[in-house]
Amino acid sequence: MYYVGIDWADQKHDIRILDQTGEPISKTLTIEKSQQGFTELLVRLRNLSDDPNQFKIGIETPHNLLVDFLVDLNYPVYSIFPGSMKSFRKRYRSSGARDDSFDAFVIADVIRTDKACWRKVDFGSDLIREIRITVRDHQHIINDHTALINSLRATLKEYYPEYVHFFADVACPCSLAFIKALPDFEAAGHLSLEQLSNFFKERRLNNSKKMNKIFKLLHTIHIKVDPIIISAKRRKALTSVKQLILLAVDIEQYEDRIKELIYQHPDSKIFLSYPGVAEITTARLLAILGDNRELYSDASEIQELTGTCPVTEESGKNIKSIYFRRACNKFYRDTMQNLAFSSLTKARWAMAYYKHHRAMGKKNAHALRCLANLHIKILFAMWKNRTEYDENIFLAQRTRNLISSKNNLKN
């Protein structure tokens, strides 16, 4: 066996290769991030063996063009959580000194000795791979959209503070149209009630209560703002509005594409049958679990990846410490937390479970995390067995488990 450690960077990659005793095969190989550099590495590997299964390749990220290149050639590539490298370095250098070549050596040796710390990169089918990439990009655009909303709200507070009381959502289509047409208080303050009513009718928003509220705010004494600030911030607000309008279209197109993709996958029926799961969440669950049912041995691996289960430490017989699991995939955690929240109104047992943990003194986020932990167990079993959700079967099984637990306590 040969163990390959890759320390990746933006423009180049440093690579160390060790044999099964931990001895370096050669000096550090530094390749460019290019097809020529990737081919150079491939030649080096094939000079050692033509069989990809005689290699174990370690890298700190599963998202890299070099990873794609190697996986496509059937080389087993393993990724590790980047935060783990800090503790691994201390095993070799107590001083904490580091460089790229040294990190590549550490990765190669750790993949040789600490197999449990690594997870094999498995892209799954082409369909799963596209779903995974698309939902991640969709999430990035959602994050950009949220950041723009926060920026617009902050800008409005600086020169047009009354506006934040006009609409509950400053980024709704009607709000964006209002800012675009009337970007400051002076422009909007001259509107008559009839003109304001016509504005709402054109956008098919028949809400007289909201219209009267806005009209009243526009005809009350407002905070005097320096004209220079108004001029500058109005431009900034209009820029944000333009970007939000464009992003809203892109988000809708991404969601349409995600829906097209999930209905092509047979496992989508499994997840769509579950309470609280719609198309976007289904795509995210497919991205998490994939379609290789041998990749995960049990639900606890998914729970660790999503951060729903805590970290526990025991010392002696009576001391136990429980910590919030920070080292996890944040995209996975966000998916399960949202699912837990949406399930509260879709399944009575989910709400009961949540209220039980709240009654124990746990905060909202903690109780949702506990519920998400339970969801993973159920979803994993459904996915593993290729069965859709049936609440009658679930409740019957849950009742049997409760009876069994009570009998164990009596004994």
N, C-alpha and C positions, 0 to 999 in steps of 0.2 A: 504494500500500500504506500501511496505517496500523499502527503498532506500539504496543501497549498494555502498560504495565507495571502490575502490581497488587502493592502491598505489603499483605498480609493481616494482620489482627489478630483478636482474639477478638470484638470488638463492632463494628468498622468496618473499611473497606478504603479505602486511598488509591490513586488511579489517575491515571496520566499517559499521554497519547496524543501520539505523535510522527508526523510525516509521513516520507516516504522519504528526506528530506535530514537528518533528525534534529532538525528544528525542532518545538517544542511546538505542538500545535493549540490548546490552551487552558490555563488554570490547572489546578491539581490538583483533581480531583473526589474528594470524600470521601463515601462512601455508608455507610449502616448495613447491618449484617448482617441483612437482612430482605428479604422479597419486594418491598417498596416500594423498597428500595435497589437491588436487582438490576434491577428494572424501570427505575429511573432511569438506570442504566448502559446498559441495552439501548436506551433512547430516544436517549441520547447517541451510541451507535455507529450506530444507524440514520439519524441525522441526517447522518452522514458518508457512509454507503453502506448499501444494502440487501443487498449481497452479503457474506456472512460470510467468503468466501475472500479478501477484500481486507484482512483483518486478521490479525495475528499477536499473540497474547496471551500474555504471560509471567507466571509466578507461581512462587513457591518451593516449592510443594507440589502434588501431584496429588490430594490428599485434602482437598477443601473443597466446601462446598455451592455456592459461587459457580462453581467449576470444573464441577460437575455441571450447573448451570443453563446455562452457556455451551456446553458440549459437546453437551447435548441440543438446542441451537439450531444445531448444526453449525458453531460457531466453532472455529477451530483454536487449541487451548490447548497451551502448552509449559511443562514444568516444568524446574527447574534444581536441582542439589544446593545446599542452603542454605549450605554451607561455602564455595562459590565466590564468594559475594557479598562476602566480606571483601576478596578480592584485586581484584574488579571496582571496589569503591568507591575504592581507591587510584588508579585510573586517572583519577578525576574530582576527588578531594580527597586531597592528600597528608597533610593533618592528621589524617585518620581520623574527622573529625566526620561525624555522620549524623543523619537524621531520616526519618520515614516518607515524606514527599513526595519527598525526595532519592532514597531507595531505589526508589520507584516509577519515577522518571526513569531511574535506572541500569538497572533491569530492562528498561524499554522500549528504551533505546538499545543494550543488549547483545544483545537478541534481534534487533535490526536489523543489528548488525555481526558478531556471533559466533554464527552459526547452528549451528555444530558442537557448541556447549556445551549445546544444548537437546534435549530429547526430547519429541516430540508425545504428549500424553495420549490414549491409546486404550483405552477401557473394554472393547472387544470386544462380543460378543453379550451379551444379558441373562443367559444361563446362565453365561457366563464371569465376568461381573460379580458375580453372586451367589456363585459359587465363590470368587472372589478375596476378597470381603468376609468370607465365612464362615470360610475358612481363617485369615485374619488375626485375626479375633475368637477363633477356636479357640486360636490361638497365645497371644493375650493372656490367655485363661483358664488355659492351661497354665502361663504365667509366674506368674500369681496363685497357682495351686495349688502350684508349686514354692516360692514365697516363703512360703506358709503352712506347708509342710513344714519349711522351714528355721527358721521361727519356733517351731513346735512342738518341734523337736529342741533348739533353744536354751533354750526354757522348761523342758523336762524336765531338761536338764543343771543348771539352777539349783536345782531342788528334789527331783528324782527321778533322779539321775545313773545309777543302776543300770539304769533302763528302756531306755536307748539300746542295751543289750546283749541285750535280749529278742528283738527282731525286726530283721532286716536292713533292712526298710523300715518306718519308724514310721508311715507313712500307709497301709499295707495294711489291708483291711477288718477283719481279725482284731485287728490292733494298735489300731485306732481303737475297736473294740468293747471291748477290754481296758481302755483308758484311761477310756472312758465309764463302765464298770462299776466299775472299781477305780482311781481317779485318783491315788492316792498309795501310797507304800510300806507305810504302816501298814495300809491297807485290804487290800492284796494279800498282805501278809505272813502273814495268818491263814489263807490258803487251804491246805487239805490237798491231797495229791497227787490224791485222788479228785475233789475239787471242780475242780481245775485241769484234770483229764482230761475231766470233763463239759463244762467251758467250751469246750474244743477240739472235742469231739465234736458239740456243738450247732452249731458253725460248720463242720463237716465237714473239720476239719483234723487228719488222723491223722499226727502227727509226734511220735513219742515222744521222739526225741532233743531236739527243741526244747523239748518240755514238761518234760523232766527238767532241761534247762539252766536254764529259767526258775524251776523249783521250787528248784533249788540256789541260784540267785542271791537268791531271796526269803527263804532261810533261812540266809543268811550275815550277818555283822556289816556293817551299812551305815553310811554317813556320816550323822552327826547333823545335821539341818537345823533351823534356827529355825522354830517353829510358825507365826510370822507370815508367813515366806517361803512356807511350804507352803500356807497358806490363800490367799495372794494369787496365787501362781503356779499352783495347782491350778485356780483360776477361769479363768486365762488359757489353760491347756492345754485345758480343756473347751470354751472358746470356739473355739479353733483346730480342735478335733475336729469340732464342729458345722459349721463352715464347710467343712472338708475333705469331710465326708460329702455336703453339698449340692453342692459343686463337682464331686465325682466323678460325680454324676448328670447335671449339666449337660454335663460333658465327653463323657459317653457319648451324650447326645442330640445334641450337635454332631457327633460322629463318625458317628452314624447318618444325619444330614442330609447330611453331606459325601459319604457313600457313595451316597446316593440321587441326589445331583447329578451325580457324575462318570459314573455309568452312563448318564446321559442325553446325554453328550457323546461324539461319535464318536472323538475323539482319545484317549479314556481307554484304548482297546485298545492303542494304540501304546506308552504309558508303562507299562501293567501288564505288558507282555511283557518289560520290561527287568529284568535281575537286580537284586534289592535294592529294587525299587519295589513298594509296596503301595498301598492306597486313599488314605491321607492324603498320602503323597508324590506320588501321581498328581495329587491336587487341587492341591497346591502347584506342581507343574510346569505344570499348566494355567494357574494364576494367573500364573506367570512368563512363559510363552510366549504365552498367549492363543490366539486363533484367526485373527488377522490375519497371514498369512504374508509380507506385504510390509513388516511393521513393522521387522524386523531384516534387515540385508543379509547378515550372516554370524555365525558362532558367537562371534567375538571380542567383539561387543557384549554378548552375554549373559555372557561371561566377565568383562568389566569390571563389569557391573552386580552380579554375584554375588561379586566380589572374589576369584575363584579364580586369576586371572593377576596376576603382580607388576607393579609400576611399575618401569620401567628408565630409567636416565639414562646417556648416554654423553658423554664429554668427550675430544676429541682422537681418537686412533686406538686407544689401548689401555686407556683407563679406562672401566669400566662399573660403575654402581651399581644394585643391585636392592633394591627396598623392598617390604615387605608392603603390599598395597592396603587402606588403611583406609577410603577414601571409596567406599562401596558400599551396596547395600541389604542391611541386616542380616538381614532375613527371608529373602531369596534365599540369602545366604551360609549361614545355618543349614540351609536345605533341602538344599543341595548337600553340605555337610559331613556331614549325617546320611545322605544317600544313599551317599556314599563309604564311610562306616563300615559300613552295612548290606550293601553289595555285596561286602565282603571274604569273607563266608561263602557267597555265592551264585554267584560266578564265579572260577574259578582264575586267569584272566588278571588280574583286579582285585587279587587277593592278591599275585600275582607282581609286578605294577607297583608296588604299595605297598612290598613288601619291597625292590625294586630301589632305590627312593628312600630307604628307611631305611638301606640299605647304603651309600648315598652320604653318610651322616652327617646327614640331615635328621631333624628331630624329628617326633613322631607327627602333630601338627596340620599341619605343613608337607607331609608325605607324603600325608596325606588331601586336602589342598588341591590337590596335583598330580593326584591321582586324580580329584578332582571336576572339574578342568579338562578332563581327558580325557573324562569322562562327558558334559560339556556338548557337546563336539564331536560325539559319537555321537548323543546325544539330539536335538540340533539337526538333524542330517542326517535322522534318522528322522522327526522332526516335519515338516520341510520337504518331504520326499518322500512323506509319509503311509505309511510302511512300518513294520511291526512288527519287533522284534528277532529276528535269526536268528544264533545263535552261530557256525554253520559259515561263513556269509558274512562275519561280522566277523573271525574268525580267519584266513580266507583273505586278506582284504583287508589285515589287519595283517602277515601274512607277506610279501605283495607289497611293502608299504611298507618293511619291514626289508631285503629284498633290494635294493630300489631305493636305499635309503640307503647300503648297503655298496658298491654299484657306483659311486655318486657319490663316495664317499670314495676309492675306488681311482683314479678318474679325476682 
